[in-house]
Amino acid sequence: MTLRPFRIGVLALGGLVELGCTATLPRSGLACPSGAFVKTANDHERGSREWCEIPSYQKDCSVYGGSCEVPGTSHGPWVHYDAQGRRDELSNVDHGSISGTRMSWWPNGGPKLRNEWVANQRVGRETRWHENGAVAWQGFYAGGRREGAWAGWFADAKPAWSGAYHAGVPIGEWAFWNPDGSVSRVDRFELEPTTFDTSGGSCAQGTTVSGTPGHSLSCILERPSGALAHGISASWDANGHLVDHASHWLGQRHGRHVTWNAYTGAPLRLETHAHGVPIGTWLVFDENGVLQRAETYAQGVVGSTWERPM
């Protein structure tokens, strides 16, 4: 597998342009969703925080003999301020789960970290900056795990490292540079298609590998009625970039299915099945790895849907 060490750097510049916000906004209270109220707390030496909360009540409280308030549910913006009163972290919480953009800043007001969340899981693009404003690293998450191309830079914008992940595991060729620009080392993580499984195993006993290495491979179970996909399958583009990886059980999708943009290495879709039935959270990204849509399934039925505002 051949990686693209510098291609993702274009996305890093896009992240800076897209940011469009700083840590210098005044503290003037939060705009909470309907039914939520502003709550505040002092973190002493660490600063303070304020957030939106939907109150919860417990009737017939044994202590008070009547209605009494119990901890509510965070819902809306969540902000932290440092000891000097500067905003240094901003999140959005949806009924107790972190969802949407999460942002943090350096003491000088410059961006520090930006990522996207859905139901307490990191998804889509993540960017980290050095304190001088230069991009420190950038990559992608899918389902809470690192996925696709990742790259890092020194504070002077020279490349520091570059590689790729699948399901949080390093794959393929990784390159590392010294601060002077010379190559430090190159590592290769050999995960052959027959062992390229989300469970870390190989094609199951009784199955065979079918396909062409470097193009498409899958685990096949021969049955009298015909061959069934049983185990993993993977596909690569003409340049050796992994573009599709899935798991099967007796001919049906079973487990994670991920597709990638061959040009950027960013994930395009993340799906999960149980014996052919959609389950869990399905994610759809644009060509730059920015999350556009999330759907949560329970036994094949959509329970909730999130879409990025236009």
N, C-alpha and C positions, 0 to 999 in steps of 0.2 A: 504494500500500500504506500503510495506516494502522497505526502502531505504538502500543504500550501502554506509555508511559514509566515508570509507577510500579507497574504490576501486579506486577512481579518483586520489588519491595521486600518483599512479604509472604513470599516465599520466603527472602529474606535473614534475616528474623527467625526463620524456621523453622530455618535453618542454625545459628543461634546456639543455639537450644534443643537441636537434635539433637547438637551437638558433644559435650557431656558429658565432656570431658577437658581437662586442663591440662598445662603443662610442668613441674609440680612433683613428678612421681612420682620416687621415689628410684632411683638406679642400683643394681640388685640382680641384674644378669645377665639375659640374654634367655631366653625359653622357646622353644627351637628345635624345629622339626619333627623327627620321627624320622630319624636318619641324618645330621643336620646338627649342627655344633658352633659355639660362639661364637668369633668372631675379633675382635681389637681392633687399632686403629692410632691413632697420635698425629699430629694435624695441626699440631703445634707451636703457633704463635700463634693458629691458628684453632680450637683445641680438640681433640677426639678423637671417635672413632666406634667402634661395635661392631656386628657383624652376624652372621647365621647363614650357615654355608657347608657345602656338601657336598664333602668332599675328593675329588680326582681323583688317580689314580696312573698313572704311565707305566712299563711294565716294560722291563727291559733298557736302562736309561738309560746312555748312552755315557760320561757323566761319572763316575758312581759304580760302574758295572759291575753294578748290580742294580736293584731297584725304587727309584724316587725319586718324591717328590711334586711335582706341577705345580699351578699355580693351580686352586683349586676353583671351584664354582659357588655363587653367593649364592642362598640359599633360606630365606625366613623374614623376621623383622623386621630392619630396618636403622635404626640410631639414630645421630644426631650430637649432640654436646654442645659448647657454646661454651667459651671459655677459662676461664670461671668454673665449669664443670661443670654448667651448666643445659642440659637437653634442649631443642634448638631445631629438630629435624627428625626425623620418623618416617615410614618407608616400609615397604611390604611387598614382598618380591621372591619371585617364583615361578619357580624354576629359571632364574635369570638375568634375568628380565623383571620390571619394576615392574608389579604388579597389586594392585588394592585401593585403600584410602584412603591418601593422602599428606598429611601435616600438618606445618606449621611454626609456630613461636611467636616472639613478640617477647621481648626480654630481661626485660620485666616479667611474663612468664608468660602474657600474653594471646594468643589465636589470631592468626596472621598470614595463613596461606594453607591452604586445604583443597581438594583435588580428588580425582577418582577416575581410576584407570588400569586398562587391560587390555592386556597384552602390549606395554608401553612406549608406549602411546598414551593420551592424556587422553580420557576419555569422561564424559558426564553433567555434573552441576553443579559449578562452581568458585566459591568464595567467597574474597575477599581482605578483610582487615580493616585499618583504621588502628590505630596503636599505642594509641589511646585506647579501642579496642574497638568503634568504629562500623564498619559495613560500608563498604568502599571500592569494591568492585564485585562483581557476580555475573552469571554467564551459564552457557552450556552448551557442551559439546564433543561431537562425534560423529566417530569415526574419526580423532581427533587434530586436528581443525579446529573452529574456532568455528562454532556452529550455533544459529540461533534468536535469541531476545531476549537482549540484554545491557544492563546499566545500571550507572552509577557514582554515588557520592555523595561529598561533601566530609566532612571529619572531624566537622562539626557536624550531619551527617545530611541536609543539603540536597542536592537532586539536582545532579549535575555533568554527566552525559551519558546518553543513551539511544539505542539503535538495535538493529539486527538484522544477522545474518550468514547467509550460505549458503555452505557449503564453504569457510569462512574468508574470504569476500569480503563487505564491507559491502553491504547492500541496503536499498532504501527510504529512509525519512526518518530522519535522525539529528538530535537536538536537543542543544544544549550550553548550560549555564547558567553565569553568573558566581557567585562566592561569596556575593554579596548576594541571590541568588535571581532576578535579572533574566536574561532570555534573551540569551545571547551570540551565537548564530547557529543556523541550521537548514540542514543540508545534505541533498541528495537524491541518492541513487545510482541512476541510471536504468539498470536492466537489464530491458529489455523481454522478454516471454516468448520472442520469436524469437531472442534472444541469451542467454537464461538457460540456459547450458549449462555443464556442469562443465569442458569444455575451453575455454570462452570464445568458442566459435564460434557460428554461427547455424544455422538449418535448412539441411541439405545441399542442394546443387544438385540440382534435379529433384524436390524435395519441396515441399509446400505447407503453410501454416498452417491448421489446422482448429480450430473451437471459437468460444467467446465470450470476448473480453477481460474480465478480472476474474472469470471463473468457471472456465473450463478451456480450455487451449490445448495443441495437440500438433502435431508435425511428421508429415505423412502422405505416404506414397509410394503413388501410384496404380499398381496392377497389374491386368492383365486378370482375375485371379481375385478382385480386390477391393482395398480400401485397407488398407495396413499402416502401423502406427506405426513411424516410422523417424527417430530423433533424440530430441529432448527432449519432455517433457510436463509440465505444471504445472497445479495446481488451487488455487483460493482459496475462502475462505468468504464469506458474505454481507457481511462487513465489510472485505473486501479483504486478509485475512491469508493468506499462503501456507501451505497445509496439506499439499501433496503435490508432489514433484518427482522425476522419473524419466527415465531414458534408455533408448532402444530401438534395436534393429537388426533390420530386416526382420520386425517384428511380435513380436520377443522382447525381454525385458528384457536390457539390456546396459549395465553401468556401475552407478553409484550410484542408489539409490532411498531417499529420505528422506521421512518423514511427521512432522508437527508437531502439537502441541496448540494449537488456535487461540486458546484463552483465555490461556495463559501464554507461548506462543511456544517452549516446550521441545520438543526432539525426542522422538518416540515410538518410531520404528524407523529403523534404518539397515541397508540390505541392499546387497549387491553381486552382480551376475550377469555371466556371460560367455556370451553367446548363449543365454540362458535357463537356464544352469546356475549354481546358487549357488556362490560362491567367497568367499574372504576371511573376515573376521570380521563377523558379524551381531550387532547390538546391539538390545536391547529395554529401554525406559525406562518408569518410571511417569509419572503425569500431572504430576509436579513436575520431571521430567528426571533423576531418580536412576536409575542403571543397575541393572537387575534381572537381566538374563540376557545372556550372550555365547556365541555358537556360532562355531566356526571350521570353514570348509568347504574341502575340496580336491576339485575336480571333482565337486561335488554331494554329497559324502559328509562327514558331520560327523566331524571329527577330535578335537575337544575341546569341552567345555561348562563354563561357569562360571555359577553362580547365587548371588545375594546371600543370605547366611544369613538365616533367619527370626529 
